[in-house]
């Protein structure tokens, strides 16, 4: 893992002291809320429906056990005993007092964490594959690249006031677990003639106008990564629209100018800025890569699994590691009926302890709002599962219908137009009551409480978007989305549903799938691709079928 240098520590100390003074000026009335707003946003502080909210960056989703314990401490000392992990690999605290936030930031800096650029029209937290450094299908670990980008983008003087927020994702695998094609810049590590480089994708994004990113460079040597990214953001900063915030993202810039024009402009700017870097970025990357060495793995010989409950957990929550005697364990923090993404102080502390005991002290946060232990000895799986189960963290549902992505929605967010959390809870509870989840198998349900799509509903196999219709919550359903290397934007099924109609509608969809699939091995998304939307629309809108008859 990357460890902060003296420069990093001094930078954070100065930045936090600056913000503490700004908070004091807000509290004594020297700053109005409007004047304070851009200052707090630069430090990850939002004003939500009920209170201030602090969003803490977890760069590329990687945490040490000590960092996780500090996240738990913040929840216990300054919040209500829990934190909310987001689809940006961040954690949010929904109830801090403004007077306490400077102390929270200082405590975070003790373990190399911060809240810089988790908001505002700047380059946000760089995200990455949550199995980075552990998965056997990797070309290379993407985290050193993500860390290089973090250092380059933090307080970049030219890019603090972009037309709109800007998001970068990196993956090192052909199996895309980082949703790279739905980002402003998506980077796919590739190998060509024995050299590792990246495919560069630009112009992806969800929200009001969902678009899939387009490849602007098929292969870019890592030596050119920073100047090329500098060129992309520089061109966007110049061309991006500032007259309409709904048309200000780079996806609109690419759409309006065309990928060929954008490529020409980026390449021209790249030629201008490349000499300014003089290879320093490659030297920086080499130093960063040295800090991401794999743990000193302990060889072990696991016993056969005889417990069917443990086997069920392994079948769903455990992924193959690059070493046969180790495993990647995903801890679901989506027990049926609980709030997706929420983790209590006790749960965070337990996960930190388990990381120390069985996983070399490392944890990851996924964009799917779960926690991963990336390097677990296989002989430790029984003991690990027993500890998780006792803490309510042993739910065997990763990748299944109750492993739902959901934004905070109208329970917290000032932008939301409908509730997300109760819908997710209702679906998960009903699925548990029906006892069909494992029969249904792999199914991605994603829920957003407004058009901004923080719940990634556009790329869910089943997507749910909550909207306001004349003061009444109305939920649109989309079908056939995909967030992986075969990214697809889901198609709207038809008219929306009232709040109390959503769970029955999803239940009808699931049973329709079970009726029409060819075999137990054919997943929901495969069935949808084979048959199209017709049988699913018929299940969603049975009255229309009766009217037609």
Buried (B, 14 or more C-beta within 10 A) or exposed (E): BBEBEEEBEEBBEEBBEEBBEBBEBBEEEEBEEEEBBEBBBBBBBBBBBEBBBBBBBBBBBBBBBBBBBBBBBBBBBBBBEBBBBBBBBBBBBBBBEBEBBBBBBBBBBEBBBBBBBBBBBBBBBBBBBBBBBBBEEBBBBBBBBBBBBBBBBBEBEEBBEBBBBBBBBBBBBEEBBBBBBBBBBBBBBBEEEEEBBBBBBBBBBBBBEBBBBBBBBEBBEBBBBBBBBBBBBBBBBEBBBEEEEEBBBBBBBBBEBEBEBBBEBBBEBBEEBBEEBEEEBBEBBEEBBEEBEBBEBEEEEBEEBEEEEBBBBBEBBBBBBBBEBBBBBBBBBBBBBBBBBBBBBBBBBBBBBBBBBBBBBBBBBBBBBBBBBBBBBBBBBBEBBEBBBEBBBBBBBBBBBBBBBBBBBBBBBEBBBBBBBBBBBBBBBBBBEBEBBEEBBBBBBBBBBBBBBBBBBBBBBBBBBBBEEEEEBBBBBBBBBBBBBEBBBBBBBEEBBEBEEBBEBBBBBBBBBBEBBEEEEBBBBBBBBEBEBEBBBBBBBEEEEEEEE
